[in-house]
């Protein structure tokens, strides 16, 4: 355990999970929970899950992980990482420095998140999504990665959200769309096509309009 790090007695750290100094891990947090293929290996070996040698999760310094959060194996988060309650972050996800993940957010794995990002409560992020630096995602936004769910072959392609973009509350991004640098998506918008840099997507389905001049600045995150 690193210097001045507090881990509640009910929290569980699996495998080689590590958390940096000056951090707080609260009730019923799970770090490094084995992903599916590792669980299959465990069932074949008969080794207790707590004793199985696997990569776990790696969290940087000054983290604050609130109660009920589950972070799977092969997740890496940088310094000043903070979560709300009951967050789930699945395997093969990389998170930069100064990132906030709000209450009840689900990140379904194979996701890349940059630095200085704020993701508000109840957001759903599927696999194969890229979120660059200084992005804000408002509460209850939904990102999708499968154009034709349960129909035909599955080729996941999540949205790409470029540096400094803002995604409004209750908006939906369909698979494969790109939200350009500094662009904004209005609350409740259904985004079915790319949004160019420094433009505004508004409506259902969304229309692309000019972003007001006063909003043409990167998010202060």
N, C-alpha and C positions, 0 to 999 in steps of 0.2 A: 504494500500500500504506500502511495506517495505521501509526501509531507503535507500535514494539515488537511487530509482528505477524510470526509466522513461518509461511511457506508452503513445504512441502517441494517440491523441484524436480520431483517426479513428479506433483504435483497439477495440475489444469487448471481454469481459471476461464473460462467462456464468456460472451460478450455483455458486458453492463454489470454483471456480478457484482461485489459489494463485500463486504468483511469488515472489521469494526471493529478498533479498537486493542486491544493486549494479547491477541491471539488466536493460536491454534495450529491449523494445518491440516496433517495428516500425509499419509503415503504414499497415492498413488493416489486421493485425494479428487477428486471432480468437482463443481464448483459451477456452477449455471446451465445444466445440460444442456438443450438445446432440447426442448420438448414436441412432441407429434406434429405438430400443424398447422404449427409453425415448421420442423420437419424437412422437411415437404413443400415449403414455400416455398424452403428452401435447395436442395433437389434441382432445383428449377426455375430457380434463378438461376445455378447453377454456382459460387457463392462457397464457399470453404472454410469449414467449420463454425466454425473458430476465429475467422474474420474477419467472421462475419455479425452484423449489428447487431440485438440482441434484448435483452429486459429482464434476463436473468440472474437470479441469486438475491442477496438482500440479507441479510447476517448482522450482528448487532450486536456490541458490544464484549465482550471477555473470553470469546470462544467457544473451545471445544476440540473439534475435529472429527477423529475417529479414522480410521484407515486404511480405505480401501475404501468410504467413504460417498459416495453419489450424491444430490445435491440438484438438482432440476430448476429450470427457469426459472419465474418468477413465484411464488417462495417467499420469504417474509419471516419472519425469526426475530429475536427481541429480544436483549437483553443476557444474558450468562451462559448461553448455549446450549451444551449438551454432547451429544455422541453417543458410543455405543459403536462397534464395528467393523461395517462392511458394512451400514450403515443405508441405506434408500432412502426419499426423501421426494419425492413427485411434485408436479406443478404446482398452482398456485392454492391453496396452503396457507399459512395464517398462524399463526405460533407466537409466544407472548408471551415475557416475561422469565423467567429462572431455570427453564428446561425441560431435562430430561434425557430423551434418547431412547436406549434400550438397544440392545445388539448385535443385529443381524439384524432389527430392526423394519422393517416395511413400512407406509408411510403412502401410500395410493394416490391422493392428490390431492383437492382441493376439501374440505379439512378445516380446521376452526378449533380451535386449542388455546390456552387461556388462560395465565395466569401461575402459576409455582410448581407445575409438573406433573412427575410422574415416571412414565415409561412403560418398563417393564422388558423384558428381552430376548425376542425371538421373538414379539412381539405383532403381530397383523395388524389394520390399521385401513383400511376401505374408504373410498370417496368419500362425501361428504355426511354427515359425522360432526361433532358439536360436543362439545368437551371443555372444561368451564369451569375456573376457577382451583382450585388445591389438590387436584387429582385424582391418585390413584395407580392405576396399572394394572399388575397383577402379570404375571409371565412367562408366555408362551404363551397369553395370553387372545386370543380371536378375536371380532371384531365383524363383523356381516354387514349388508348393505344391500339385498338382493334377496330378496323372499319366495318367489318361484317362479323359480329360476335357469333360464335358457334355455327358459322356458315363457311365451309371451305377451309383451306389451310390457314394456320395461324402465323402471321408475320407481324409481330408487334412493332409499332413505330409510334413512339410517344412524341408529344410536342417538344419543341426547343424554345426556351424563353431566354432571350438575349439580355445583355447587361443593362441594368437599370429599368427594366420593364415593370409595369404594375398590372396585376390581374385583379379585377374587382370581385366583390362578394357575390356568391351564387352564380358565377359565370361558368361556362363549359367550353373547353378546348377540345376539338375533335382530333383524331389521330393525325400525326404528321405535320400539323401546322407550325409555323415559325412566327413567334412574336418578336419583332425587331427591337433593336436597342432603343431604350427610352420610350417605347410605345406604351399605350395604356389600353386596357380592356375594361369597359364600363361594367358596373354591377348588372348581373343578370344577362349579359350578352352571350350569344351562342356563336362561337367563332368557328367558321367552316373553311376559311382560307387564310393565307399568310397575312400578317399585319406588318406593313413596312415600318422601318425605324421612324420614331417620332410622329406616329399617327395614332388615331383613336378609333377603336372598334366599339360600336354601340348598336344595340338592338338585337332582335331575334328573328331571323339570322342577322348577324352583325353587318353593318355597313361601315366602310372605312372613310373617315372624315379627318380634316386637319385637326391637329392637337393645338389648343390655345397656346399662344406664345409664352404665357406665364407658367405653363406646365412643362416647358422644354428644358428640363434640368434633371439630372440623375437623382434617384431616390436618396434621401439623407438617412442611410442605414449604416 
